[in-house]
């Protein structure tokens, strides 16, 4: 996944580390574009990030190198590292293996400056919903509608996707916008359940869409 950044190119860029030998690194979800966190890197953390393909930081509080997600398993797999126009800040586009924030949220930027909890972007919520679906898979059937679906098996789940798809199509041509929204939400939910049952992730589906877009753009 990591785009190579040759040493010669780094030398040309002449990155501007601060007086403490650090440079800020913004972490962005490579697929959704959502900003996940801000960390600091020294030269060694940057080198490890480039060579291992996973994000490393310098912890200012512990004064030590920090392999993000090494303990929790929620590593950040590097897709690309960019420098800004002044070469004093990095943008790391990465694929998160799980929640990035220590609170269990997808992004560390989940509140405004007044402390109000913000709703995640729609695409980000789909990721969270996919995680919820996974958690329901191990729940008792009498505790959760989703768990009951899993207990009924793949055929029943696929049948529900077909039913919701038909209801969405009918709402699109014969009912009002609110009904179309409701049916579309039902369809997306049941599709997530089917994907989970098959062991396919939402990210794989989104990546395929992005791949098609890239191919179509390049063909023009």
ABEGO torsion letter per residue (X at the ends): XBBBBBAAAAAAAGBBBBAAGBBBBBBBBAAAGBBABBBBBBAAAAAAAAAAGBBBBBBAAAGBBBBBGAAAGBBBBBABBBBBAAGABBBBBBBBABBABAAGBABABABBAAGBBBBBBAAAAAAAAAAAAAAAAABBAAABAAAAAAAAEAAAAAAAAAAAAAAAAAAAAABBAAAAAAAAAAAAAAAAAAAAAAGBBAAAAAAAAAAAAAAAAAAX
